[in-house]
Amino acid sequence: MIDIVEALRQLAENGSKSDQRLAQVVLADMGFASRASIMELAQQAEVSEPTVTRFCRTLRCDGIRDFKFHLAQALAIGGAYLAGGANNDDERPTLDLICDGALGAIERIRSGIDRKQFELAARRLSKATSVLTYGSGGSSSIAALETQHRLFRLGLPVTAYTDGELQCMTASVATKQTVIIAFSISGHAHAVLEAVEIGKSYGAFTIVLTAPGSALAALGDIAITFKIPEDGNLFKPSSSRYALLTLVDFLAAETARVMGPPVLEGLRRIKQSLNTFKINDPSLPIGD
């Protein structure tokens, strides 16, 4: 992998004089550089064309075409971040931006989710002898851990794994009585995909919460799919986290409903122990 932008910045600061000039020209207008011919780049930086070729090779590119390919790729992926936040022209207060994004994500979940899928998933979870939850990265790993926090209260044997190696290892000892719950906003997290495939090969039942039409969605015995569009504001966190946590809460609540009154004793014990060792306030939630 070549991070062409960082490599250019390093050359602009520490390269030879000709490399510094070329790097500064490219960084000043990457759109122009991604389209320019070798002659145009050489003229703009006041260097020779062979110097441009050597410059490209210094950047670990095969030549001018390879260099322009990597530059265009960097612009397509991270161009918005290179513009100094130019797309962040929403003048609402930051707190309003975050709250509106969260509410919008939750409303999208409420209106767009197949609720019958949750009941089917809950019924399967209520009979599981082992529940494994998988998520990698940021929001998905949080969702996996939150699922563990929600389901152990119901007396279910559940463990969350956010390490890819452990995900694959635990999936390898899954059985037909195991339920795997896997999270991925993109549906293409390699470690999660690999672990779910391994678990399925040993008979585990798979519940996936992911993007529609994704590789992970295809692996789910039950696939709960969703897509939360980003608003383009680069300074605030993604609203997809709120969508995932809403899905986790819905799944946990449905599972509790399916399991019925027996779950109340476990919840009573947790409440009893917490209030015994902390402040005795029944109005507080279960857990701090």
N, C-alpha and C positions, 0 to 999 in steps of 0.2 A: 504494500500500500504506500502510495506517495501522497503526503499532505503537501500539495504544491504551494499552497499559500504560505505555510510556515517555512518551507524551503526557500521561497522567494524572500521572505522577511530576513532570514538568516544571511542570505547572499547580499541583500541590500545593506546589511550592517557589517558583515565580515568578509565579503568576497573581494576578488580583485577589483581594480578600478572599473574595468569594462563590465564585469559582472554586476557591480553595484549600480552602474548606470542603467543597464538593461533591466535589472530587478526593479529599480525605482520607476522606470517607464511602464513596466507591466503592472506594478501595484497601483500606479496612478490611474490607470484606465484598463482594467482587466477585460472589459467587454471588447475594446479595440484590439488588445493583444490576442484575444481568442479568435479574432477574425483576420488579423493582419497577415500579410505575406512576410517571408523572411527578409525581403528587401525593405518593406515598410518598417519592420521592427529595427533593422540595422540603421536606417535613416533617422528614425525617431531618437535612437540612443547614440547616434553618431559613432557607430562602430562598423566593422566589416561584417559581411554575411558569414564567413567562416567563424567569426567570433560568436555570432548568434548560435551557430551549430554547436560550438564547444560549450556555450552557456546551457543549452538544452541538455547536453550530456552530463554536465555538472549537476543538473537537477535530476539525474537518473532517468532521463527520457531518451528514447532512441533517436529522436530528431525533432524537427519543428512540428511535424504532424502529431507525434506522440505528445509533445509538450502542449499543443493547442487542445488536444483531446482532454488531457488532465485538467487544464485550465477551465475548459468549458464545463467539465464535470463538477469541478469545485464551485463554479458559479451557480450551476443548477441546484446543487445540494445546499450550499451555505451562502448563497448570494445575499439573502436578506440580512444575514448576520454581519456581512461585510459593509453594509450600507449604513452602519451606525444607528440601527434602529429606526430607519426612515419610515418603516411601515407602521410604527407605533404612534399614529396620529389621533388616537382616541383620547379625548381630553377629560373623560370621566375620572373621578378619584380612584386610586388604586384599589381601595376596599370595594368600591362598587363594581369594578371590573372583575375582581375575583368572585364576589358573591353572584353577580349576574352570570358569569361563566359556569359556576357550580350549579345554579338553579336551572340554567339552560340544559346542561348535561343530564341532570336528574329528570327534567321534564321529557327529554328525548327518550330516556330509558322507559319512563312510565308509559309513553304513548307508542313505543315501537317494539316492545318485547313480547314474545309469545309466552304468556303466563303458564300455559299447560306444560311447557317444558320444565318449568320449575317444580311443578307438582310431581312430574315423573322423576326428576332428579332427587327430590326430597324423599320419595318412597324408596328409591334405591339406596340413598344414604342411610335411611333409618334402619336398614337391615345389614349394613356393612360391618364386617369384623375389623376392618382397617381402612382408614382414609388417609390418602397422601395428597397434599396440595403443593403445586409447583408454580413458580413464577420467577422470572429473571429480570434483572434491570431495576428500574425505579418503581413505577406504579404497580406492575404485575407482582413484584416481590412483596410489596406492601399488602396487596390483595390476598396473596397466599397466606401470609402471616395472620392477617385479620380473619381469614376463614378458620384458621386453627383456633383463634381466640373465641370465635363465635360458636364453633361446634363442640369444643371440649366441654362447654357448660351444659350441653345436652347429654353428656355421658358417652359421646362418640369417641372412639380411639383414633385421634387425628394428629398428624404431624406435618408441619410445613417445611419445605426445603427450597432454598433459593440458590444453592450451589449446584452447578450443572453436573459435577461429578457425582455428588450425593443423590441428585435426582435420578440419574441412570442406575446407580447402585441399588437404591431402594425400589425402583421399578423392577429390577431384576429378581427381587424376591416377592413380587406381587403374586396374588392368587386370584381365583374366581370370586373370592369374597372381598377383594380389595376394590375400592372406588378411588380413582385418581381424578382430582379436580385441577385443571391446568388453566392458567391465565396467560394471555399474550395479546396486547392491544393490536400489534401488527399481524400476529398469527404466524410469524416466521422466526421466532426465537429458536435458534438451533438446538440448544440444550434441552429445552422443554419439548420440542418436537421429538428428539431422540428418545427421551425418557418415556413419553406417552407411547411411542411405537414399541418400546421394549415392554412396557407394562401390558399393552394389548396382546403382545405375543404370548404372555403368560396367563392370559384370561381376565385381566383386570377390566372393570367397567370404567369408561372414561367420560367425564363431563368437562367440556371445554367452554371457556368464556373468551371470545376472541372476535376477530374481524370476519365479516361474511366473505365466503369464497376463498379463504386463506388455507394454507397447508394444514394448520392446526384444526380448523373447522372440519376438514375432511376426516380427521382422525377421531372425532368425538362420537361416541354412542349417543350422547345428547350434546348438541352444539347450540349454545346460546350466543348468538352473534349480535354485534352492535358496532356502530361507527359514530364517533363524536368528532365533528369537524373542528379544527383549530381556528381560532379567530385572528391569527396573524400577529398578535401582540407578543413580542419576543421577551418582554421583561417579566411576565407573569407565568406562574406554573400552568401546566396543561390541565384542562378541566376534565380530562378523561379519568383522572384519579377518583373524582366524585362519582362518575358513572360506575366504575368498578366497585367502589365501596357500597353503592346502592344495590348493585347486583348481589354482593356478598350478604348484605343484610336481608334482602328478599329471600335468598336461598336458605339462610339460617332460620328465618321466621317460618318459611314453609316447612322446613324439616321439623321444627318444634311443633308446628300445628299437626303434622302427620303423626308424629310420635305421641302427642297428646299429654295427658296429665302426668305420666311417669317422669317427664323431664322436670317437673316442678320441684321434686324432692332435691335433685342436684342443685338447682338454683337456690333453694332455701338454705342448703348447707353452705353454699358459697357466701350468701348474704349473712348468715349467722356468724361464720368465721371472720368475715371482714369487719362486721360491726363489733365483734368481741375484741379484736386487736386494734381497731381504730376508733374514731369517734362514733358514738352510737346515734346515728342519724338515718332512720329508715328511708328518708326521702332521697338519699344519695343513690346513684346508679351502682350496679354490680361491677366493681372494679374502679380504680382511681383514674 
